Amino acid sequence: MRDRGPWPYTIALSPGRDGSYTARRMISGTATLPYQLYADPARTQIWGDGSGGSFTVRSFDIIPLLGGSSTYQIYGRIPARLSPRPGAYNDTIIITVSY
């Protein structure tokens, strides 16, 4: 008989279109805007897949495994003193939950 849990799971984020956790950037046409996503409010742990100096988030919360949901904060930062061209900047981040 299988253990009724809770079972740990890991949440990983992809590096985005540039393929680098240390150099994420959003794009608007030909303009770029560097940014970073963090797993902690102090913004010291780059949220990624555990490679390249990045971190994942682990949890033992059983609610999502029973069909419910949980909320996790993602902390972002854009470097100060930039003068980006006005526009709608975007990137695509894939979230992977493994258990």
Chimera marker file (.cmm) of the C-alpha trace (Angstrom):
<marker_set name="trace">
<marker id="1" x="0.000" y="0.000" z="0.000" r="1" g="1" b="0" radius="0.5"/>
<marker id="2" x="1.308" y="3.444" z="-0.941" r="1" g="1" b="0" radius="0.5"/>
<marker id="3" x="2.130" y="5.979" z="1.764" r="1" g="1" b="0" radius="0.5"/>
<marker id="4" x="-0.571" y="8.664" z="2.017" r="1" g="1" b="0" radius="0.5"/>
<marker id="5" x="2.000" y="11.503" z="2.012" r="1" g="1" b="0" radius="0.5"/>
<marker id="6" x="2.686" y="14.288" z="2.167" r="1" g="1" b="0" radius="0.5"/>
<marker id="7" x="5.022" y="13.826" z="-0.784" r="1" g="1" b="0" radius="0.5"/>
<marker id="8" x="7.633" y="16.473" z="-1.509" r="1" g="1" b="0" radius="0.5"/>
<marker id="9" x="7.583" y="18.299" z="-4.801" r="1" g="1" b="0" radius="0.5"/>
<marker id="10" x="9.900" y="20.744" z="-6.522" r="1" g="1" b="0" radius="0.5"/>
<marker id="11" x="8.993" y="23.864" z="-8.501" r="1" g="1" b="0" radius="0.5"/>
<marker id="12" x="11.461" y="24.926" z="-11.196" r="1" g="1" b="0" radius="0.5"/>
<marker id="13" x="11.432" y="27.888" z="-13.595" r="1" g="1" b="0" radius="0.5"/>
<marker id="14" x="12.956" y="27.889" z="-17.075" r="1" g="1" b="0" radius="0.5"/>
<marker id="15" x="15.629" y="30.468" z="-17.967" r="1" g="1" b="0" radius="0.5"/>
<marker id="16" x="13.480" y="32.180" z="-20.587" r="1" g="1" b="0" radius="0.5"/>
<marker id="17" x="14.203" y="32.732" z="-24.267" r="1" g="1" b="0" radius="0.5"/>
<marker id="18" x="17.925" y="33.432" z="-23.817" r="1" g="1" b="0" radius="0.5"/>
<marker id="19" x="18.590" y="30.129" z="-22.065" r="1" g="1" b="0" radius="0.5"/>
<marker id="20" x="20.573" y="31.663" z="-19.200" r="1" g="1" b="0" radius="0.5"/>
<marker id="21" x="19.557" y="32.024" z="-15.560" r="1" g="1" b="0" radius="0.5"/>
<marker id="22" x="22.090" y="34.807" z="-15.027" r="1" g="1" b="0" radius="0.5"/>
<marker id="23" x="21.021" y="36.870" z="-18.040" r="1" g="1" b="0" radius="0.5"/>
<marker id="24" x="17.236" y="36.810" z="-18.369" r="1" g="1" b="0" radius="0.5"/>
<marker id="25" x="15.880" y="39.548" z="-20.583" r="1" g="1" b="0" radius="0.5"/>
<marker id="26" x="12.581" y="40.708" z="-21.940" r="1" g="1" b="0" radius="0.5"/>
<marker id="27" x="12.210" y="41.856" z="-25.531" r="1" g="1" b="0" radius="0.5"/>
<marker id="28" x="10.134" y="44.557" z="-27.206" r="1" g="1" b="0" radius="0.5"/>
<marker id="29" x="10.863" y="44.550" z="-30.934" r="1" g="1" b="0" radius="0.5"/>
<marker id="30" x="14.646" y="45.035" z="-31.085" r="1" g="1" b="0" radius="0.5"/>
<marker id="31" x="14.889" y="46.549" z="-27.583" r="1" g="1" b="0" radius="0.5"/>
<marker id="32" x="15.810" y="44.412" z="-24.561" r="1" g="1" b="0" radius="0.5"/>
<marker id="33" x="15.317" y="44.831" z="-20.832" r="1" g="1" b="0" radius="0.5"/>
<marker id="34" x="17.322" y="42.691" z="-18.370" r="1" g="1" b="0" radius="0.5"/>
<marker id="35" x="15.474" y="41.250" z="-15.379" r="1" g="1" b="0" radius="0.5"/>
<marker id="36" x="15.733" y="38.485" z="-12.827" r="1" g="1" b="0" radius="0.5"/>
<marker id="37" x="13.322" y="36.219" z="-10.924" r="1" g="1" b="0" radius="0.5"/>
<marker id="38" x="14.073" y="35.172" z="-7.348" r="1" g="1" b="0" radius="0.5"/>
<marker id="39" x="12.749" y="32.570" z="-4.920" r="1" g="1" b="0" radius="0.5"/>
<marker id="40" x="13.309" y="34.735" z="-1.818" r="1" g="1" b="0" radius="0.5"/>
<marker id="41" x="12.244" y="38.267" z="-0.826" r="1" g="1" b="0" radius="0.5"/>
<marker id="42" x="15.878" y="39.303" z="-0.246" r="1" g="1" b="0" radius="0.5"/>
<marker id="43" x="16.432" y="38.526" z="-3.945" r="1" g="1" b="0" radius="0.5"/>
<marker id="44" x="19.545" y="36.411" z="-3.395" r="1" g="1" b="0" radius="0.5"/>
<marker id="45" x="18.333" y="33.046" z="-4.812" r="1" g="1" b="0" radius="0.5"/>
<marker id="46" x="17.772" y="33.069" z="-8.567" r="1" g="1" b="0" radius="0.5"/>
<marker id="47" x="14.772" y="30.812" z="-9.214" r="1" g="1" b="0" radius="0.5"/>
<marker id="48" x="15.621" y="28.255" z="-11.864" r="1" g="1" b="0" radius="0.5"/>
<marker id="49" x="16.078" y="24.504" z="-12.165" r="1" g="1" b="0" radius="0.5"/>
<marker id="50" x="19.015" y="24.095" z="-9.767" r="1" g="1" b="0" radius="0.5"/>
<marker id="51" x="21.663" y="24.458" z="-12.478" r="1" g="1" b="0" radius="0.5"/>
<marker id="52" x="23.946" y="27.405" z="-13.225" r="1" g="1" b="0" radius="0.5"/>
<marker id="53" x="23.773" y="28.697" z="-9.649" r="1" g="1" b="0" radius="0.5"/>
<marker id="54" x="19.967" y="28.785" z="-9.651" r="1" g="1" b="0" radius="0.5"/>
<marker id="55" x="17.650" y="27.414" z="-6.968" r="1" g="1" b="0" radius="0.5"/>
<marker id="56" x="14.384" y="25.468" z="-6.999" r="1" g="1" b="0" radius="0.5"/>
<marker id="57" x="11.577" y="25.654" z="-4.453" r="1" g="1" b="0" radius="0.5"/>
<marker id="58" x="10.710" y="22.451" z="-2.573" r="1" g="1" b="0" radius="0.5"/>
<marker id="59" x="7.490" y="21.921" z="-0.685" r="1" g="1" b="0" radius="0.5"/>
<marker id="60" x="5.677" y="19.233" z="1.280" r="1" g="1" b="0" radius="0.5"/>
<marker id="61" x="2.281" y="20.919" z="0.911" r="1" g="1" b="0" radius="0.5"/>
<marker id="62" x="-0.295" y="18.171" z="0.265" r="1" g="1" b="0" radius="0.5"/>
<marker id="63" x="-3.117" y="20.477" z="-0.906" r="1" g="1" b="0" radius="0.5"/>
<marker id="64" x="-2.101" y="20.564" z="-4.631" r="1" g="1" b="0" radius="0.5"/>
<marker id="65" x="-1.729" y="16.788" z="-4.645" r="1" g="1" b="0" radius="0.5"/>
<marker id="66" x="-5.352" y="16.486" z="-3.517" r="1" g="1" b="0" radius="0.5"/>
<marker id="67" x="-6.631" y="18.694" z="-6.337" r="1" g="1" b="0" radius="0.5"/>
<marker id="68" x="-6.374" y="22.042" z="-4.525" r="1" g="1" b="0" radius="0.5"/>
<marker id="69" x="-3.912" y="24.825" z="-5.130" r="1" g="1" b="0" radius="0.5"/>
<marker id="70" x="-1.109" y="26.653" z="-3.353" r="1" g="1" b="0" radius="0.5"/>
<marker id="71" x="0.413" y="30.055" z="-3.998" r="1" g="1" b="0" radius="0.5"/>
<marker id="72" x="4.135" y="30.786" z="-4.305" r="1" g="1" b="0" radius="0.5"/>
<marker id="73" x="5.664" y="34.252" z="-4.544" r="1" g="1" b="0" radius="0.5"/>
<marker id="74" x="8.100" y="35.024" z="-7.344" r="1" g="1" b="0" radius="0.5"/>
<marker id="75" x="10.218" y="38.104" z="-6.669" r="1" g="1" b="0" radius="0.5"/>
<marker id="76" x="11.428" y="40.087" z="-9.653" r="1" g="1" b="0" radius="0.5"/>
<marker id="77" x="13.982" y="42.805" z="-10.216" r="1" g="1" b="0" radius="0.5"/>
<marker id="78" x="14.928" y="45.059" z="-13.105" r="1" g="1" b="0" radius="0.5"/>
<marker id="79" x="18.308" y="46.797" z="-12.682" r="1" g="1" b="0" radius="0.5"/>
<marker id="80" x="18.126" y="50.429" z="-11.552" r="1" g="1" b="0" radius="0.5"/>
<marker id="81" x="18.942" y="53.410" z="-13.737" r="1" g="1" b="0" radius="0.5"/>
<marker id="82" x="17.981" y="51.871" z="-17.032" r="1" g="1" b="0" radius="0.5"/>
<marker id="83" x="16.359" y="53.952" z="-19.754" r="1" g="1" b="0" radius="0.5"/>
<marker id="84" x="14.443" y="51.379" z="-21.777" r="1" g="1" b="0" radius="0.5"/>
<marker id="85" x="12.612" y="52.385" z="-24.909" r="1" g="1" b="0" radius="0.5"/>
<marker id="86" x="8.851" y="52.529" z="-24.220" r="1" g="1" b="0" radius="0.5"/>
<marker id="87" x="7.022" y="49.391" z="-25.256" r="1" g="1" b="0" radius="0.5"/>
<marker id="88" x="5.498" y="46.105" z="-24.157" r="1" g="1" b="0" radius="0.5"/>
<marker id="89" x="8.368" y="43.838" z="-23.085" r="1" g="1" b="0" radius="0.5"/>
<marker id="90" x="7.920" y="40.089" z="-22.665" r="1" g="1" b="0" radius="0.5"/>
<marker id="91" x="9.623" y="36.778" z="-22.114" r="1" g="1" b="0" radius="0.5"/>
<marker id="92" x="8.257" y="33.262" z="-21.614" r="1" g="1" b="0" radius="0.5"/>
<marker id="93" x="8.977" y="31.292" z="-18.437" r="1" g="1" b="0" radius="0.5"/>
<marker id="94" x="7.921" y="27.662" z="-18.118" r="1" g="1" b="0" radius="0.5"/>
<marker id="95" x="7.045" y="26.407" z="-14.633" r="1" g="1" b="0" radius="0.5"/>
<marker id="96" x="7.738" y="22.718" z="-13.962" r="1" g="1" b="0" radius="0.5"/>
<marker id="97" x="6.382" y="20.904" z="-10.892" r="1" g="1" b="0" radius="0.5"/>
<marker id="98" x="8.024" y="17.549" z="-10.181" r="1" g="1" b="0" radius="0.5"/>
<marker id="99" x="6.966" y="15.079" z="-7.490" r="1" g="1" b="0" radius="0.5"/>
<link id1="1" id2="2" r="1" g="1" b="0" radius="0.2"/>
<link id1="2" id2="3" r="1" g="1" b="0" radius="0.2"/>
<link id1="3" id2="4" r="1" g="1" b="0" radius="0.2"/>
<link id1="4" id2="5" r="1" g="1" b="0" radius="0.2"/>
<link id1="5" id2="6" r="1" g="1" b="0" radius="0.2"/>
<link id1="6" id2="7" r="1" g="1" b="0" radius="0.2"/>
<link id1="7" id2="8" r="1" g="1" b="0" radius="0.2"/>
<link id1="8" id2="9" r="1" g="1" b="0" radius="0.2"/>
<link id1="9" id2="10" r="1" g="1" b="0" radius="0.2"/>
<link id1="10" id2="11" r="1" g="1" b="0" radius="0.2"/>
<link id1="11" id2="12" r="1" g="1" b="0" radius="0.2"/>
<link id1="12" id2="13" r="1" g="1" b="0" radius="0.2"/>
<link id1="13" id2="14" r="1" g="1" b="0" radius="0.2"/>
<link id1="14" id2="15" r="1" g="1" b="0" radius="0.2"/>
<link id1="15" id2="16" r="1" g="1" b="0" radius="0.2"/>
<link id1="16" id2="17" r="1" g="1" b="0" radius="0.2"/>
<link id1="17" id2="18" r="1" g="1" b="0" radius="0.2"/>
<link id1="18" id2="19" r="1" g="1" b="0" radius="0.2"/>
<link id1="19" id2="20" r="1" g="1" b="0" radius="0.2"/>
<link id1="20" id2="21" r="1" g="1" b="0" radius="0.2"/>
<link id1="21" id2="22" r="1" g="1" b="0" radius="0.2"/>
<link id1="22" id2="23" r="1" g="1" b="0" radius="0.2"/>
<link id1="23" id2="24" r="1" g="1" b="0" radius="0.2"/>
<link id1="24" id2="25" r="1" g="1" b="0" radius="0.2"/>
<link id1="25" id2="26" r="1" g="1" b="0" radius="0.2"/>
<link id1="26" id2="27" r="1" g="1" b="0" radius="0.2"/>
<link id1="27" id2="28" r="1" g="1" b="0" radius="0.2"/>
<link id1="28" id2="29" r="1" g="1" b="0" radius="0.2"/>
<link id1="29" id2="30" r="1" g="1" b="0" radius="0.2"/>
<link id1="30" id2="31" r="1" g="1" b="0" radius="0.2"/>
<link id1="31" id2="32" r="1" g="1" b="0" radius="0.2"/>
<link id1="32" id2="33" r="1" g="1" b="0" radius="0.2"/>
<link id1="33" id2="34" r="1" g="1" b="0" radius="0.2"/>
<link id1="34" id2="35" r="1" g="1" b="0" radius="0.2"/>
<link id1="35" id2="36" r="1" g="1" b="0" radius="0.2"/>
<link id1="36" id2="37" r="1" g="1" b="0" radius="0.2"/>
<link id1="37" id2="38" r="1" g="1" b="0" radius="0.2"/>
<link id1="38" id2="39" r="1" g="1" b="0" radius="0.2"/>
<link id1="39" id2="40" r="1" g="1" b="0" radius="0.2"/>
<link id1="40" id2="41" r="1" g="1" b="0" radius="0.2"/>
<link id1="41" id2="42" r="1" g="1" b="0" radius="0.2"/>
<link id1="42" id2="43" r="1" g="1" b="0" radius="0.2"/>
<link id1="43" id2="44" r="1" g="1" b="0" radius="0.2"/>
<link id1="44" id2="45" r="1" g="1" b="0" radius="0.2"/>
<link id1="45" id2="46" r="1" g="1" b="0" radius="0.2"/>
<link id1="46" id2="47" r="1" g="1" b="0" radius="0.2"/>
<link id1="47" id2="48" r="1" g="1" b="0" radius="0.2"/>
<link id1="48" id2="49" r="1" g="1" b="0" radius="0.2"/>
<link id1="49" id2="50" r="1" g="1" b="0" radius="0.2"/>
<link id1="50" id2="51" r="1" g="1" b="0" radius="0.2"/>
<link id1="51" id2="52" r="1" g="1" b="0" radius="0.2"/>
<link id1="52" id2="53" r="1" g="1" b="0" radius="0.2"/>
<link id1="53" id2="54" r="1" g="1" b="0" radius="0.2"/>
<link id1="54" id2="55" r="1" g="1" b="0" radius="0.2"/>
<link id1="55" id2="56" r="1" g="1" b="0" radius="0.2"/>
<link id1="56" id2="57" r="1" g="1" b="0" radius="0.2"/>
<link id1="57" id2="58" r="1" g="1" b="0" radius="0.2"/>
<link id1="58" id2="59" r="1" g="1" b="0" radius="0.2"/>
<link id1="59" id2="60" r="1" g="1" b="0" radius="0.2"/>
<link id1="60" id2="61" r="1" g="1" b="0" radius="0.2"/>
<link id1="61" id2="62" r="1" g="1" b="0" radius="0.2"/>
<link id1="62" id2="63" r="1" g="1" b="0" radius="0.2"/>
<link id1="63" id2="64" r="1" g="1" b="0" radius="0.2"/>
<link id1="64" id2="65" r="1" g="1" b="0" radius="0.2"/>
<link id1="65" id2="66" r="1" g="1" b="0" radius="0.2"/>
<link id1="66" id2="67" r="1" g="1" b="0" radius="0.2"/>
<link id1="67" id2="68" r="1" g="1" b="0" radius="0.2"/>
<link id1="68" id2="69" r="1" g="1" b="0" radius="0.2"/>
<link id1="69" id2="70" r="1" g="1" b="0" radius="0.2"/>
<link id1="70" id2="71" r="1" g="1" b="0" radius="0.2"/>
<link id1="71" id2="72" r="1" g="1" b="0" radius="0.2"/>
<link id1="72" id2="73" r="1" g="1" b="0" radius="0.2"/>
<link id1="73" id2="74" r="1" g="1" b="0" radius="0.2"/>
<link id1="74" id2="75" r="1" g="1" b="0" radius="0.2"/>
<link id1="75" id2="76" r="1" g="1" b="0" radius="0.2"/>
<link id1="76" id2="77" r="1" g="1" b="0" radius="0.2"/>
<link id1="77" id2="78" r="1" g="1" b="0" radius="0.2"/>
<link id1="78" id2="79" r="1" g="1" b="0" radius="0.2"/>
<link id1="79" id2="80" r="1" g="1" b="0" radius="0.2"/>
<link id1="80" id2="81" r="1" g="1" b="0" radius="0.2"/>
<link id1="81" id2="82" r="1" g="1" b="0" radius="0.2"/>
<link id1="82" id2="83" r="1" g="1" b="0" radius="0.2"/>
<link id1="83" id2="84" r="1" g="1" b="0" radius="0.2"/>
<link id1="84" id2="85" r="1" g="1" b="0" radius="0.2"/>
<link id1="85" id2="86" r="1" g="1" b="0" radius="0.2"/>
<link id1="86" id2="87" r="1" g="1" b="0" radius="0.2"/>
<link id1="87" id2="88" r="1" g="1" b="0" radius="0.2"/>
<link id1="88" id2="89" r="1" g="1" b="0" radius="0.2"/>
<link id1="89" id2="90" r="1" g="1" b="0" radius="0.2"/>
<link id1="90" id2="91" r="1" g="1" b="0" radius="0.2"/>
<link id1="91" id2="92" r="1" g="1" b="0" radius="0.2"/>
<link id1="92" id2="93" r="1" g="1" b="0" radius="0.2"/>
<link id1="93" id2="94" r="1" g="1" b="0" radius="0.2"/>
<link id1="94" id2="95" r="1" g="1" b="0" radius="0.2"/>
<link id1="95" id2="96" r="1" g="1" b="0" radius="0.2"/>
<link id1="96" id2="97" r="1" g="1" b="0" radius="0.2"/>
<link id1="97" id2="98" r="1" g="1" b="0" radius="0.2"/>
<link id1="98" id2="99" r="1" g="1" b="0" radius="0.2"/>
</marker_set>
